[in-house]
Amino acid sequence: MPLSHLLLALAVVAVWGTNFVVIKWGLDELPPLLFTTLRFALSAFPLLLFIKRPAVPWHKLVAFGLLHGVGLFGMMLFAMRGDISPGLASLVIQTQVFFTIVLAVLLDGERPRPVQALALGLAVAGMALIAGHIDQHSITALGLALVLCAAMSWAGANMVAKSLGSIDTIGFMVWISVVATPALAVLSLVVEGPALIADRVSHASAGAWAAVAWQALATSLFGYGAWNWLLTRHPAATVAPAALLVPVFGMAASSLLLGESLPGWKLGATALVLGGLALNTLASRATRSAAATERFTESVS
């Protein structure tokens, strides 16, 4: 990978990791469902006027939009309003990798490699370590449950995306935002209420609106667009390991900018989860290498 592409990958994971701090800043002024609604509304409008809907069936757009918008970000931001710290949220949400593996086994009949079982075991140990420190200022039982549910929603969205093949990723992000926005708006009206929405919108500072814009433009459109651009030019096994740095950036940014403490148990949980993610990445790379070798052998035999 050229240095410029490597720097682009690092920029993406830095944006994704530090975004948890930006979310926390936005939640200081905006309720979580309203914040999420505004984020997806800005991702959709006005770009949908200029970007045509990608060649994706409506039912898959709806499924991905609801899983990604309501399930992933709706639940995660609801947890981050006061039930989990940004650093821990950036770590726990990475369990989506293992939920995706489980769904692939259940729905597609994939057979996990033994090293992936070990990777899952490390991640579970990390989650158990976090669960053992519930209600110690950084996380509550509700916060852990909500972010794990958000990770499961992300895994479900991954399965939908897997069935799509090659698509226009920017157009896809714009149009799934079209789906997510009204669903989130209805939830915000029901759960948070029109009075609170009107009050918070009318009194939101420039910083709150900047947090919304960062979510839509930097995290969604730039992040996913650049990441998928890299995936079209390099093997996934080359690009994917950079994602291991997302919780590193998340924990570091939360500590430096928000004063989140990093006691030994947090660092231990981080090491376990990151170790599991690294093992899974190695297993995936080995699987692709073996498949490539098999195809080459068949082509010359």
Backbone as CSV, one residue per row, in Angstrom:
resi,resn,N_x,N_y,N_z,CA_x,CA_y,CA_z,C_x,C_y,C_z
1,MET,0.848,-1.199,0.000,0.000,0.000,0.000,0.885,1.250,0.000
2,PRO,0.676,2.174,-0.948,1.471,3.405,-0.972,1.276,4.212,0.310
3,LEU,2.272,5.049,0.617,2.198,5.840,1.842,0.942,6.711,1.876
4,SER,0.571,7.306,0.740,-0.610,8.161,0.714,-1.875,7.384,1.063
5,HIS,-1.966,6.133,0.609,-3.128,5.305,0.916,-3.117,4.885,2.381
6,LEU,-1.926,4.607,2.911,-1.806,4.260,4.325,-2.245,5.432,5.202
7,LEU,-1.820,6.631,4.821,-2.212,7.819,5.584,-3.718,8.054,5.507
8,LEU,-4.318,7.759,4.351,-5.762,7.891,4.218,-6.475,6.909,5.148
9,ALA,-5.983,5.668,5.205,-6.577,4.677,6.102,-6.460,5.124,7.557
10,LEU,-5.313,5.673,7.925,-5.129,6.158,9.291,-6.050,7.341,9.579
11,ALA,-6.253,8.203,8.573,-7.160,9.336,8.752,-8.584,8.849,9.009
12,VAL,-8.989,7.819,8.286,-10.347,7.288,8.468,-10.524,6.723,9.869
13,VAL,-9.589,5.880,10.316,-9.748,5.264,11.640,-9.598,6.306,12.745
14,ALA,-8.810,7.362,12.493,-8.709,8.445,13.476,-10.044,9.173,13.596
15,VAL,-10.692,9.427,12.458,-12.009,10.069,12.472,-13.012,9.176,13.192
16,TRP,-13.023,7.894,12.852,-13.975,6.978,13.491,-13.720,6.841,14.985
17,GLY,-12.460,6.800,15.385,-12.149,6.635,16.806,-12.462,7.877,17.623
18,THR,-11.983,9.039,17.166,-12.227,10.276,17.908,-13.685,10.714,17.820
19,ASN,-14.429,10.144,16.900,-15.838,10.496,16.751,-16.638,10.222,18.019
20,PHE,-16.184,9.276,18.841,-16.917,8.978,20.073,-16.879,10.170,21.030
21,VAL,-15.789,10.911,21.008,-15.714,12.132,21.804,-16.645,13.197,21.229
22,VAL,-16.672,13.318,19.902,-17.563,14.287,19.257,-19.019,13.958,19.589
23,ILE,-19.353,12.675,19.592,-20.710,12.259,19.968,-21.037,12.733,21.376
24,LYS,-20.108,12.540,22.293,-20.340,12.946,23.679,-20.558,14.448,23.773
25,TRP,-19.794,15.235,23.031,-19.994,16.681,23.019,-21.388,17.032,22.501
26,GLY,-21.806,16.364,21.426,-23.129,16.635,20.880,-24.237,16.266,21.853
27,LEU,-24.046,15.170,22.599,-25.065,14.711,23.541,-25.195,15.631,24.749
28,ASP,-24.218,16.498,24.967,-24.336,17.469,26.057,-25.473,18.459,25.795
29,GLU,-25.860,18.620,24.517,-26.903,19.591,24.173,-28.112,18.968,23.483
30,LEU,-27.919,17.861,22.799,-29.007,17.271,22.021,-29.340,15.885,22.551
31,PRO,-30.632,15.548,22.712,-30.990,14.186,23.120,-30.583,13.186,22.039
32,PRO,-30.312,11.936,22.431,-29.662,10.986,21.513,-30.425,10.688,20.227
33,LEU,-31.732,10.483,20.304,-32.471,10.136,19.091,-32.599,11.338,18.154
34,LEU,-32.757,12.530,18.723,-32.774,13.732,17.901,-31.410,13.941,17.240
35,PHE,-30.347,13.772,18.008,-28.990,13.914,17.475,-28.780,12.958,16.306
36,THR,-29.200,11.710,16.474,-29.033,10.718,15.418,-29.892,11.060,14.202
37,THR,-31.119,11.542,14.443,-31.990,11.949,13.339,-31.343,13.049,12.513
38,LEU,-30.809,14.061,13.188,-30.182,15.185,12.488,-28.962,14.728,11.708
39,ARG,-28.211,13.796,12.271,-27.014,13.284,11.597,-27.386,12.625,10.275
40,PHE,-28.406,11.770,10.290,-28.780,11.076,9.058,-29.521,11.993,8.092
41,ALA,-30.243,12.967,8.620,-30.906,13.928,7.738,-29.877,14.709,6.937
42,LEU,-28.786,15.121,7.592,-27.742,15.871,6.900,-26.964,14.971,5.943
43,SER,-26.885,13.679,6.245,-26.239,12.742,5.312,-27.077,12.552,4.048
44,ALA,-28.388,12.752,4.188,-29.289,12.522,3.047,-29.540,13.775,2.224
45,PHE,-29.755,14.884,2.895,-30.135,16.125,2.216,-28.977,17.121,2.208
46,PRO,-28.712,17.788,1.093,-29.460,17.744,-0.174,-28.882,16.762,-1.190
47,LEU,-27.938,15.879,-0.746,-27.225,15.044,-1.714,-28.151,14.123,-2.499
48,LEU,-29.284,13.732,-1.892,-30.165,12.806,-2.618,-30.737,13.449,-3.881
49,LEU,-30.703,14.790,-3.949,-31.185,15.485,-5.139,-30.218,15.343,-6.312
50,PHE,-28.973,14.985,-6.004,-27.940,14.912,-7.043,-27.384,13.499,-7.236
51,ILE,-27.627,12.618,-6.287,-27.092,11.255,-6.353,-28.256,10.281,-6.501
52,LYS,-28.269,9.538,-7.575,-29.383,8.616,-7.813,-29.281,7.410,-6.884
53,ARG,-30.415,6.800,-6.664,-30.459,5.613,-5.803,-29.640,4.493,-6.428
54,PRO,-28.754,3.870,-5.660,-27.954,2.772,-6.217,-28.834,1.584,-6.582
55,ALA,-28.295,0.703,-7.392,-29.058,-0.458,-7.874,-29.170,-1.500,-6.764
56,VAL,-29.934,-1.143,-5.740,-30.138,-2.004,-4.575,-31.639,-2.122,-4.338
57,PRO,-32.157,-3.316,-4.134,-33.592,-3.461,-3.876,-34.024,-2.642,-2.657
58,TRP,-35.240,-2.107,-2.713,-35.726,-1.265,-1.627,-35.725,-2.001,-0.289
59,HIS,-36.073,-3.284,-0.293,-36.158,-3.984,0.994,-34.793,-4.099,1.660
60,LYS,-33.729,-4.156,0.842,-32.395,-4.207,1.437,-31.942,-2.827,1.902
61,LEU,-32.336,-1.792,1.165,-32.059,-0.426,1.628,-32.749,-0.172,2.972
62,VAL,-34.003,-0.591,3.068,-34.754,-0.384,4.306,-34.122,-1.178,5.451
63,ALA,-33.787,-2.450,5.183,-33.190,-3.283,6.231,-31.882,-2.686,6.729
64,PHE,-31.011,-2.299,5.788,-29.728,-1.729,6.198,-29.934,-0.397,6.913
65,GLY,-30.823,0.442,6.377,-31.058,1.745,6.980,-31.548,1.643,8.414
66,LEU,-32.460,0.727,8.680,-32.975,0.568,10.035,-31.934,-0.045,10.967
67,LEU,-31.212,-1.049,10.478,-30.184,-1.669,11.317,-29.049,-0.700,11.622
68,HIS,-28.624,0.045,10.599,-27.499,0.962,10.749,-27.903,2.233,11.498
69,GLY,-29.049,2.801,11.131,-29.456,4.070,11.726,-30.081,3.920,13.097
70,VAL,-31.148,3.118,13.168,-31.863,2.957,14.433,-31.129,1.990,15.357
71,GLY,-30.750,0.825,14.817,-30.138,-0.199,15.661,-28.748,0.162,16.139
72,LEU,-27.860,0.504,15.202,-26.471,0.808,15.577,-26.366,2.164,16.272
73,PHE,-26.643,3.239,15.541,-26.384,4.566,16.103,-27.450,5.003,17.105
74,GLY,-28.706,4.650,16.865,-29.744,5.024,17.816,-29.472,4.453,19.194
75,MET,-29.216,3.148,19.278,-28.979,2.519,20.573,-27.644,2.933,21.174
76,MET,-26.609,3.065,20.334,-25.306,3.439,20.880,-25.339,4.839,21.488
77,LEU,-25.947,5.795,20.782,-26.012,7.147,21.325,-26.923,7.211,22.544
78,PHE,-27.971,6.388,22.563,-28.831,6.342,23.737,-28.027,5.884,24.949
79,ALA,-27.120,4.924,24.739,-26.267,4.447,25.830,-25.261,5.505,26.249
80,MET,-24.719,6.230,25.270,-23.645,7.173,25.553,-24.115,8.460,26.223
81,ARG,-25.408,8.650,26.360,-25.891,9.859,27.043,-25.489,9.839,28.519
82,GLY,-25.178,8.677,29.095,-24.772,8.634,30.496,-24.528,7.245,31.048
83,ASP,-24.641,6.220,30.173,-24.528,4.850,30.658,-23.246,4.148,30.227
84,ILE,-22.441,4.785,29.400,-21.156,4.207,29.022,-20.250,5.345,28.557
85,SER,-18.983,5.262,28.907,-18.037,6.305,28.515,-17.689,6.160,27.030
86,PRO,-17.268,7.250,26.387,-16.912,7.164,24.965,-15.814,6.144,24.685
87,GLY,-14.812,6.077,25.545,-13.729,5.122,25.314,-14.208,3.688,25.329
88,LEU,-15.002,3.339,26.342,-15.520,1.974,26.413,-16.495,1.688,25.272
89,ALA,-17.289,2.678,24.883,-18.201,2.476,23.760,-17.433,2.143,22.494
90,SER,-16.307,2.829,22.272,-15.509,2.573,21.073,-14.926,1.174,21.075
91,LEU,-14.762,0.597,22.271,-14.231,-0.767,22.379,-15.329,-1.810,22.255
92,VAL,-16.401,-1.644,23.025,-17.470,-2.649,23.052,-18.137,-2.791,21.689
93,ILE,-18.283,-1.695,20.950,-18.960,-1.759,19.654,-18.197,-2.633,18.659
94,GLN,-16.884,-2.851,18.918,-16.101,-3.688,18.007,-16.484,-5.163,18.072
95,THR,-17.296,-5.537,19.059,-17.774,-6.919,19.101,-18.656,-7.241,17.900
96,GLN,-19.015,-6.217,17.117,-19.768,-6.476,15.887,-19.063,-7.473,14.984
97,VAL,-17.723,-7.503,15.041,-16.960,-8.456,14.231,-17.363,-9.880,14.575
98,PHE,-17.490,-10.165,15.866,-17.783,-11.524,16.303,-19.263,-11.861,16.124
99,PHE,-20.131,-10.891,16.307,-21.542,-11.127,16.003,-21.726,-11.419,14.511
100,THR,-20.934,-10.754,13.669,-21.007,-11.010,12.230,-20.594,-12.437,11.918
101,ILE,-19.545,-12.924,12.586,-19.102,-14.306,12.389,-20.210,-15.276,12.783
102,VAL,-20.845,-15.024,13.924,-21.923,-15.905,14.387,-23.079,-15.909,13.381
103,LEU,-23.460,-14.733,12.887,-24.543,-14.673,11.908,-24.165,-15.382,10.611
104,ALA,-22.906,-15.263,10.202,-22.463,-15.941,8.980,-22.548,-17.457,9.144
105,VAL,-22.252,-17.935,10.347,-22.366,-19.376,10.617,-23.833,-19.800,10.586
106,LEU,-24.705,-19.019,11.238,-26.117,-19.392,11.354,-26.883,-19.232,10.042
107,LEU,-26.593,-18.154,9.304,-27.387,-17.843,8.113,-26.780,-18.368,6.826
108,ASP,-25.447,-18.361,6.743,-24.789,-18.769,5.497,-24.089,-20.117,5.592
109,GLY,-24.090,-20.709,6.770,-23.454,-22.004,6.935,-21.940,-21.971,6.867
110,GLU,-21.343,-20.790,7.092,-19.883,-20.706,7.081,-19.304,-21.491,8.255
111,ARG,-18.123,-22.025,8.047,-17.463,-22.792,9.106,-16.308,-21.962,9.659
112,PRO,-16.405,-21.527,10.924,-15.326,-20.725,11.501,-14.063,-21.554,11.698
113,ARG,-12.920,-20.918,11.543,-11.648,-21.580,11.805,-11.416,-21.646,13.310
114,PRO,-10.644,-22.644,13.780,-10.380,-22.751,15.226,-9.812,-21.476,15.831
115,VAL,-8.951,-20.777,15.078,-8.364,-19.557,15.620,-9.426,-18.481,15.817
116,GLN,-10.504,-18.528,15.025,-11.590,-17.569,15.226,-12.339,-17.864,16.520
117,ALA,-12.450,-19.129,16.881,-13.062,-19.485,18.167,-12.213,-18.945,19.317
118,LEU,-10.900,-19.040,19.174,-10.007,-18.482,20.183,-10.159,-16.964,20.246
119,ALA,-10.264,-16.331,19.071,-10.450,-14.877,19.022,-11.731,-14.472,19.734
120,LEU,-12.807,-15.227,19.490,-14.077,-14.944,20.146,-13.939,-15.106,21.657
121,GLY,-13.195,-16.136,22.080,-12.982,-16.354,23.505,-12.276,-15.176,24.173
122,LEU,-11.284,-14.617,23.496,-10.584,-13.449,24.036,-11.531,-12.258,24.165
123,ALA,-12.355,-12.039,23.131,-13.296,-10.919,23.169,-14.322,-11.100,24.290
124,VAL,-14.815,-12.329,24.465,-15.768,-12.605,25.541,-15.120,-12.357,26.903
125,ALA,-13.852,-12.752,27.041,-13.142,-12.489,28.293,-13.022,-10.996,28.552
126,GLY,-12.780,-10.222,27.482,-12.720,-8.770,27.623,-14.052,-8.193,28.062
127,MET,-15.152,-8.696,27.470,-16.477,-8.220,27.863,-16.801,-8.614,29.308
128,ALA,-16.360,-9.804,29.714,-16.590,-10.243,31.094,-15.845,-9.343,32.079
129,LEU,-14.640,-8.934,31.693,-13.863,-8.036,32.551,-14.575,-6.687,32.686
130,ILE,-15.134,-6.197,31.593,-15.894,-4.947,31.645,-17.145,-5.127,32.505
131,ALA,-17.850,-6.246,32.299,-19.074,-6.503,33.063,-18.788,-6.596,34.560
132,GLY,-17.590,-7.030,34.911,-17.217,-7.120,36.320,-17.006,-5.771,36.973
133,HIS,-17.000,-4.713,36.162,-16.801,-3.362,36.703,-17.995,-2.459,36.388
134,ILE,-19.170,-3.086,36.299,-20.401,-2.343,36.081,-20.611,-1.345,37.224
135,ASP,-21.187,-0.205,36.886,-21.534,0.840,37.865,-20.317,1.453,38.542
136,GLN,-19.186,1.456,37.844,-18.004,2.128,38.369,-17.705,3.375,37.546
137,HIS,-18.733,4.224,37.407,-18.643,5.546,36.778,-18.497,5.507,35.257
138,SER,-17.896,4.466,34.700,-17.676,4.435,33.258,-18.762,3.688,32.511
139,ILE,-19.487,2.804,33.186,-20.448,1.958,32.482,-21.490,1.410,33.449
140,THR,-22.723,1.276,32.945,-23.796,0.624,33.685,-24.207,-0.636,32.929
141,ALA,-25.022,-1.465,33.579,-25.511,-2.673,32.914,-26.322,-2.306,31.675
142,LEU,-27.130,-1.239,31.774,-27.923,-0.805,30.633,-27.019,-0.349,29.492
143,GLY,-25.965,0.389,29.820,-25.047,0.873,28.790,-24.370,-0.267,28.057
144,LEU,-23.903,-1.273,28.806,-23.251,-2.423,28.171,-24.237,-3.170,27.289
145,ALA,-25.468,-3.386,27.793,-26.473,-4.116,27.018,-26.835,-3.369,25.742
146,LEU,-27.007,-2.053,25.840,-27.390,-1.277,24.663,-26.304,-1.283,23.593
147,VAL,-25.039,-1.141,23.999,-23.967,-1.119,22.998,-23.765,-2.508,22.398
148,LEU,-23.956,-3.560,23.174,-23.891,-4.905,22.604,-25.032,-5.119,21.602
149,CYS,-26.216,-4.595,21.912,-27.324,-4.679,20.950,-27.014,-3.857,19.703
150,ALA,-26.371,-2.706,19.887,-25.957,-1.898,18.738,-24.962,-2.666,17.880
151,ALA,-24.036,-3.385,18.529,-23.058,-4.188,17.793,-23.748,-5.308,17.015
152,MET,-24.792,-5.907,17.607,-25.541,-6.946,16.894,-26.264,-6.355,15.686
153,SER,-26.778,-5.149,15.835,-27.424,-4.482,14.699,-26.417,-4.214,13.594
154,TRP,-25.224,-3.790,13.967,-24.155,-3.562,12.991,-23.838,-4.853,12.262
155,ALA,-23.783,-5.963,13.001,-23.520,-7.257,12.373,-24.626,-7.610,11.377
156,GLY,-25.874,-7.332,11.751,-26.967,-7.576,10.823,-26.841,-6.732,9.569
157,ALA,-26.439,-5.468,9.743,-26.217,-4.602,8.584,-25.084,-5.135,7.718
158,ASN,-24.050,-5.690,8.349,-22.947,-6.286,7.595,-23.435,-7.429,6.714
159,MET,-24.359,-8.229,7.227,-24.877,-9.350,6.453,-25.684,-8.859,5.260
160,VAL,-26.436,-7.765,5.450,-27.166,-7.186,4.323,-26.185,-6.671,3.281
161,ALA,-25.152,-5.939,3.743,-24.158,-5.381,2.825,-23.426,-6.487,2.066
162,LYS,-23.185,-7.596,2.749,-22.484,-8.720,2.124,-23.254,-9.271,0.933
163,SER,-24.576,-9.165,0.981,-25.412,-9.719,-0.093,-25.534,-8.783,-1.292
164,LEU,-24.968,-7.567,-1.187,-25.165,-6.576,-2.238,-24.123,-6.634,-3.340
165,GLY,-22.927,-7.125,-3.029,-21.852,-7.101,-4.019,-21.283,-5.701,-4.157
166,SER,-20.758,-5.381,-5.321,-20.134,-4.086,-5.561,-21.201,-3.029,-5.862
167,ILE,-21.189,-1.927,-5.088,-22.182,-0.860,-5.276,-21.501,0.492,-5.114
168,ASP,-22.230,1.552,-5.474,-21.778,2.923,-5.244,-21.950,3.217,-3.760
169,THR,-20.837,3.235,-3.007,-20.937,3.328,-1.551,-21.432,4.690,-1.077
170,ILE,-21.019,5.760,-1.746,-21.502,7.077,-1.337,-23.009,7.180,-1.570
171,GLY,-23.454,6.751,-2.751,-24.882,6.743,-3.026,-25.643,5.872,-2.041
172,PHE,-25.047,4.756,-1.676,-25.684,3.848,-0.726,-25.840,4.519,0.637
173,MET,-24.780,5.201,1.126,-24.860,5.873,2.417,-25.908,6.984,2.390
174,VAL,-25.988,7.702,1.276,-26.992,8.770,1.164,-28.399,8.179,1.235
175,TRP,-28.641,7.110,0.497,-30.000,6.589,0.418,-30.414,5.753,1.622
176,ILE,-29.464,5.132,2.318,-29.876,4.472,3.569,-30.180,5.535,4.629
177,SER,-29.563,6.722,4.482,-29.892,7.831,5.380,-31.305,8.331,5.134
178,VAL,-31.750,8.268,3.870,-33.130,8.622,3.538,-34.096,7.700,4.278
179,VAL,-33.735,6.431,4.395,-34.573,5.453,5.103,-34.520,5.686,6.608
180,ALA,-33.313,5.892,7.131,-33.139,5.989,8.580,-33.768,7.244,9.172
181,THR,-33.731,8.357,8.437,-34.160,9.641,8.996,-35.604,9.650,9.487
182,PRO,-36.604,9.257,8.674,-37.986,9.306,9.182,-38.232,8.341,10.338
183,ALA,-37.606,7.168,10.304,-37.783,6.209,11.407,-37.243,6.786,12.709
184,LEU,-36.060,7.401,12.641,-35.470,8.013,13.828,-36.285,9.215,14.296
185,ALA,-36.808,9.995,13.341,-37.607,11.165,13.702,-38.856,10.761,14.476
186,VAL,-39.526,9.694,14.027,-40.718,9.212,14.728,-40.348,8.747,16.137
187,LEU,-39.251,7.990,16.259,-38.812,7.534,17.580,-38.485,8.709,18.494
188,SER,-37.825,9.718,17.939,-37.479,10.885,18.739,-38.739,11.596,19.241
189,LEU,-39.725,11.742,18.364,-40.975,12.388,18.766,-41.683,11.603,19.872
190,VAL,-41.683,10.272,19.753,-42.384,9.433,20.725,-41.633,9.377,22.049
191,VAL,-40.323,9.153,21.977,-39.535,8.931,23.199,-39.119,10.240,23.868
192,GLU,-38.667,11.205,23.065,-38.119,12.438,23.638,-39.150,13.572,23.687
193,GLY,-40.119,13.527,22.801,-41.226,14.479,22.848,-40.971,15.761,22.084
194,PRO,-42.013,16.317,21.475,-41.851,17.533,20.669,-41.393,18.742,21.473
195,ALA,-41.784,18.823,22.745,-41.381,19.979,23.556,-39.869,19.995,23.765
196,LEU,-39.308,18.850,24.125,-37.860,18.772,24.341,-37.115,19.001,23.033
197,ILE,-37.622,18.435,21.947,-36.977,18.610,20.643,-36.933,20.085,20.266
198,ALA,-38.065,20.766,20.389,-38.121,22.177,20.024,-37.184,23.006,20.889
199,ASP,-37.149,22.698,22.184,-36.286,23.453,23.105,-34.814,23.256,22.771
200,ARG,-34.410,21.999,22.553,-32.993,21.725,22.310,-32.542,22.269,20.951
201,VAL,-33.388,22.164,19.930,-33.014,22.682,18.613,-32.878,24.197,18.651
202,SER,-33.805,24.856,19.342,-33.784,26.325,19.374,-32.626,26.872,20.191
203,HIS,-32.111,26.071,21.133,-31.023,26.544,21.989,-29.681,25.886,21.681
204,ALA,-29.619,25.063,20.653,-28.361,24.372,20.317,-27.299,25.382,19.890
205,SER,-26.095,25.183,20.388,-24.984,26.077,20.057,-24.358,25.681,18.725
206,ALA,-23.439,26.528,18.264,-22.702,26.205,17.036,-21.906,24.920,17.207
207,GLY,-21.440,24.670,18.426,-20.695,23.434,18.683,-21.546,22.195,18.495
208,ALA,-22.813,22.260,18.924,-23.713,21.116,18.750,-23.977,20.855,17.276
209,TRP,-24.206,21.925,16.504,-24.440,21.750,15.073,-23.180,21.261,14.371
210,ALA,-22.020,21.684,14.863,-20.763,21.188,14.292,-20.610,19.692,14.551
211,ALA,-21.048,19.236,15.734,-20.991,17.803,16.045,-21.893,17.016,15.102
212,VAL,-23.081,17.563,14.812,-23.988,16.913,13.860,-23.347,16.847,12.481
213,ALA,-22.767,17.963,12.040,-22.133,18.000,10.722,-20.966,17.026,10.648
214,TRP,-20.206,16.921,11.730,-19.075,15.985,11.752,-19.560,14.554,11.580
215,GLN,-20.666,14.220,12.264,-21.234,12.877,12.134,-21.593,12.571,10.688
216,ALA,-22.265,13.529,10.046,-22.773,13.283,8.702,-21.675,13.314,7.656
217,LEU,-20.834,14.334,7.697,-19.882,14.556,6.612,-18.570,13.815,6.816
218,ALA,-18.003,13.900,8.011,-16.703,13.273,8.255,-16.844,11.771,8.508
219,THR,-17.699,11.417,9.468,-17.808,10.005,9.851,-18.476,9.159,8.770
220,SER,-19.614,9.634,8.271,-20.365,8.823,7.306,-19.819,8.940,5.892
221,LEU,-19.905,10.132,5.319,-19.587,10.267,3.900,-18.092,10.138,3.622
222,PHE,-17.259,10.868,4.373,-15.812,10.725,4.160,-15.326,9.367,4.627
223,GLY,-15.687,8.979,5.849,-15.165,7.743,6.418,-15.480,6.519,5.586
224,TYR,-16.777,6.299,5.347,-17.171,5.106,4.590,-16.761,5.215,3.129
225,GLY,-16.830,6.434,2.586,-16.425,6.597,1.190,-14.957,6.292,0.984
226,ALA,-14.083,6.849,1.827,-12.643,6.621,1.700,-12.291,5.167,1.991
227,TRP,-12.938,4.584,2.988,-12.641,3.194,3.358,-12.977,2.252,2.199
228,ASN,-14.128,2.448,1.611,-14.513,1.575,0.494,-13.683,1.864,-0.761
229,TRP,-13.237,3.116,-0.918,-12.317,3.441,-2.016,-11.029,2.640,-1.851
230,LEU,-10.526,2.540,-0.638,-9.314,1.758,-0.376,-9.556,0.273,-0.641
231,LEU,-10.741,-0.207,-0.266,-11.039,-1.629,-0.460,-11.136,-2.007,-1.934
232,THR,-11.451,-1.023,-2.793,-11.502,-1.322,-4.224,-10.113,-1.362,-4.851
233,ARG,-9.113,-0.892,-4.129,-7.754,-0.810,-4.673,-6.755,-1.730,-3.987
234,HIS,-7.135,-2.306,-2.868,-6.235,-3.184,-2.131,-7.029,-4.361,-1.575
235,PRO,-6.378,-5.487,-1.337,-7.068,-6.622,-0.722,-7.610,-6.233,0.652
236,ALA,-8.755,-6.794,1.013,-9.352,-6.491,2.318,-8.387,-6.823,3.448
237,ALA,-7.589,-7.877,3.280,-6.636,-8.273,4.316,-5.563,-7.212,4.526
238,THR,-5.339,-6.363,3.539,-4.362,-5.278,3.679,-4.976,-4.075,4.378
239,VAL,-6.241,-3.788,4.084,-6.897,-2.593,4.616,-7.473,-2.831,6.012
240,ALA,-8.102,-3.993,6.213,-8.870,-4.249,7.433,-8.085,-4.088,8.726
241,PRO,-6.802,-4.504,8.804,-6.097,-4.363,10.080,-6.057,-2.943,10.630
242,ALA,-6.147,-1.932,9.767,-6.133,-0.550,10.256,-7.302,-0.276,11.191
243,ALA,-8.409,-1.009,11.008,-9.587,-0.794,11.851,-9.316,-1.152,13.305
244,LEU,-8.268,-1.930,13.565,-7.912,-2.259,14.943,-7.573,-1.009,15.754
245,LEU,-7.220,0.073,15.052,-6.827,1.300,15.742,-8.021,2.159,16.166
246,VAL,-9.234,1.810,15.727,-10.401,2.625,16.082,-10.568,2.732,17.600
247,PRO,-10.613,1.613,18.354,-10.748,1.769,19.807,-9.520,2.392,20.460
248,VAL,-8.352,2.252,19.839,-7.151,2.901,20.384,-7.317,4.415,20.323
249,PHE,-7.734,4.918,19.157,-8.007,6.344,19.029,-9.152,6.755,19.957
250,GLY,-10.166,5.905,20.053,-11.312,6.231,20.896,-10.946,6.358,22.361
251,MET,-10.192,5.382,22.878,-9.787,5.415,24.287,-8.850,6.580,24.552
252,ALA,-7.890,6.795,23.651,-6.917,7.871,23.842,-7.588,9.240,23.799
253,ALA,-8.467,9.446,22.818,-9.138,10.738,22.690,-10.036,11.011,23.892
254,SER,-10.746,9.983,24.364,-11.622,10.165,25.513,-10.821,10.498,26.764
255,SER,-9.653,9.869,26.898,-8.796,10.157,28.048,-8.231,11.573,27.982
256,LEU,-7.738,11.975,26.803,-7.089,13.280,26.662,-8.071,14.445,26.667
257,LEU,-9.220,14.255,25.998,-10.146,15.369,25.802,-11.283,15.413,26.817
258,LEU,-11.619,14.258,27.397,-12.729,14.227,28.346,-12.294,13.823,29.749
259,GLY,-11.026,13.464,29.884,-10.531,13.072,31.199,-10.971,11.695,31.645
260,GLU,-11.363,10.826,30.704,-11.764,9.468,31.083,-10.568,8.714,31.669
261,SER,-10.761,8.114,32.817,-9.668,7.375,33.455,-9.415,6.063,32.730
262,LEU,-8.170,5.607,32.785,-7.793,4.344,32.146,-7.137,3.426,33.183
263,PRO,-7.948,2.900,34.103,-7.398,1.969,35.097,-6.973,0.650,34.451
264,GLY,-6.322,-0.174,35.228,-5.796,-1.429,34.705,-6.842,-2.325,34.086
265,TRP,-8.046,-2.366,34.666,-9.064,-3.272,34.118,-9.510,-2.841,32.719
266,LYS,-9.559,-1.523,32.467,-9.912,-1.056,31.125,-8.825,-1.425,30.119
267,LEU,-7.583,-1.217,30.517,-6.484,-1.558,29.615,-6.435,-3.055,29.369
268,GLY,-6.730,-3.848,30.403,-6.762,-5.300,30.224,-7.874,-5.731,29.288
269,ALA,-9.070,-5.149,29.467,-10.191,-5.469,28.577,-9.872,-5.061,27.149
270,THR,-9.230,-3.907,26.995,-8.849,-3.445,25.655,-7.870,-4.412,25.011
271,ALA,-6.889,-4.879,25.787,-5.903,-5.818,25.251,-6.573,-7.124,24.821
272,LEU,-7.526,-7.607,25.612,-8.209,-8.860,25.270,-9.042,-8.714,23.998
273,VAL,-9.827,-7.644,23.918,-10.684,-7.450,22.737,-9.834,-7.209,21.494
274,LEU,-8.815,-6.351,21.615,-7.955,-6.097,20.461,-7.182,-7.354,20.057
275,GLY,-6.790,-8.156,21.036,-6.133,-9.423,20.715,-7.054,-10.338,19.931
276,GLY,-8.341,-10.385,20.341,-9.302,-11.188,19.608,-9.518,-10.667,18.201
277,LEU,-9.618,-9.348,18.063,-9.802,-8.757,16.735,-8.589,-9.036,15.837
278,ALA,-7.384,-8.938,16.413,-6.166,-9.197,15.637,-6.107,-10.653,15.183
279,LEU,-6.464,-11.569,16.080,-6.468,-12.989,15.704,-7.473,-13.261,14.593
280,ASN,-8.642,-12.645,14.705,-9.656,-12.839,13.661,-9.179,-12.297,12.329
281,THR,-8.491,-11.153,12.357,-7.942,-10.587,11.122,-6.931,-11.535,10.498
282,LEU,-6.068,-12.114,11.321,-5.080,-13.073,10.816,-5.765,-14.307,10.245
283,ALA,-6.827,-14.757,10.924,-7.555,-15.931,10.432,-8.204,-15.644,9.091
284,SER,-8.779,-14.449,8.952,-9.409,-14.075,7.691,-8.384,-13.996,6.571
285,ARG,-7.220,-13.444,6.887,-6.165,-13.352,5.876,-5.707,-14.737,5.454
286,ALA,-5.588,-15.654,6.431,-5.162,-17.016,6.108,-6.197,-17.721,5.245
287,THR,-7.481,-17.464,5.533,-8.552,-18.078,4.752,-8.506,-17.603,3.307
288,ARG,-8.316,-16.277,3.109,-8.253,-15.745,1.748,-7.034,-16.275,1.017
289,SER,-5.912,-16.388,1.723,-4.695,-16.888,1.098,-4.868,-18.344,0.660
290,ALA,-5.502,-19.148,1.534,-5.729,-20.547,1.192,-6.669,-20.682,0.002
291,ALA,-7.710,-19.831,-0.027,-8.654,-19.874,-1.148,-7.969,-19.480,-2.444
292,ALA,-7.108,-18.468,-2.387,-6.387,-18.033,-3.585,-5.446,-19.129,-4.082
293,THR,-4.789,-19.800,-3.143,-3.897,-20.893,-3.514,-4.662,-22.034,-4.163
294,GLU,-5.837,-22.334,-3.620,-6.673,-23.410,-4.169,-7.126,-23.071,-5.593
295,ARG,-7.524,-21.805,-5.807,-7.957,-21.407,-7.146,-6.813,-21.478,-8.124
296,PHE,-5.614,-21.096,-7.700,-4.461,-21.148,-8.578,-4.111,-22.601,-8.939
297,THR,-4.195,-23.477,-7.934,-3.893,-24.891,-8.177,-4.868,-25.498,-9.172
298,GLU,-6.157,-25.126,-9.018,-7.160,-25.652,-9.945,-6.953,-25.127,-11.355
299,SER,-6.469,-23.863,-11.463,-6.309,-23.268,-12.796,-5.156,-23.886,-13.589
300,VAL,-4.145,-24.412,-12.892,-2.979,-24.977,-13.570,-3.027,-26.500,-13.658
301,SER,-4.027,-27.089,-13.003,-4.090,-28.561,-13.026,-4.873,-29.069,-14.216
